[in-house]
Amino acid sequence: MIGGGTNITPAALIEWAEAQKRQKFTWLEDHGPRSKRPRAAGEAENKLRDIAMLDAAIALARAAS
């Protein structure tokens, strides 16, 4: 249980992680190195690391379900 008694199911974790990945990819499209409004390289690297971590969380959640 997390917070106010909410159960986090593997399916809920996967849904959340997929949504987070979509947000990261959108940010990369808007502000990544090849965009018209690029940000610092470190920011893009952090987003790519976040995506890798989310992929790992999805894999773990799928294995648990």
C-alpha positions in Angstrom: 0.0 0.0 0.0 1.1 3.5 -0.8 -0.1 6.8 0.6 -3.8 6.8 1.6 -4.2 3.0 1.3 -4.0 2.8 -2.4 -3.0 -0.6 -3.9 -0.6 -0.3 -6.8 -1.3 -3.2 -9.1 1.2 -4.3 -11.8 -1.3 -3.2 -14.5 -1.7 0.3 -12.8 2.1 0.6 -12.7 2.5 -0.4 -16.3 -0.2 2.2 -17.3 1.4 4.9 -15.3 4.9 4.1 -16.7 3.7 4.1 -20.3 2.1 7.5 -19.8 5.4 8.8 -18.3 7.3 7.5 -21.3 4.9 9.2 -23.7 5.6 12.5 -21.8 9.3 12.0 -21.9 9.2 11.3 -25.7 7.1 14.4 -26.3 9.6 16.4 -24.3 12.4 15.0 -26.4 10.6 15.8 -29.6 10.0 19.4 -28.4 13.3 20.1 -26.8 15.8 17.3 -27.7 19.0 17.8 -29.6 17.3 17.7 -33.0 14.4 20.0 -32.1 14.0 23.7 -33.1 14.2 24.6 -29.3 16.9 22.3 -27.9 17.7 22.3 -24.3 21.0 21.4 -22.6 22.3 18.0 -23.5 22.2 16.9 -19.9 18.4 17.4 -19.8 17.9 15.1 -22.8 20.2 12.5 -21.3 18.2 12.5 -18.1 15.0 12.0 -20.1 16.6 9.0 -21.9 17.7 7.6 -18.6 14.2 8.0 -17.2 12.8 6.1 -20.2 15.2 3.3 -19.6 14.2 3.2 -15.9 10.5 3.2 -16.9 11.1 0.3 -19.3 12.7 -1.6 -16.5 9.8 -0.9 -14.2 7.4 -2.1 -16.9 9.3 -5.3 -17.4 9.3 -6.0 -13.6 5.6 -5.3 -13.4 4.8 -7.6 -16.3 6.9 -10.3 -14.7 5.0 -9.9 -11.4 1.5 -10.1 -13.1 
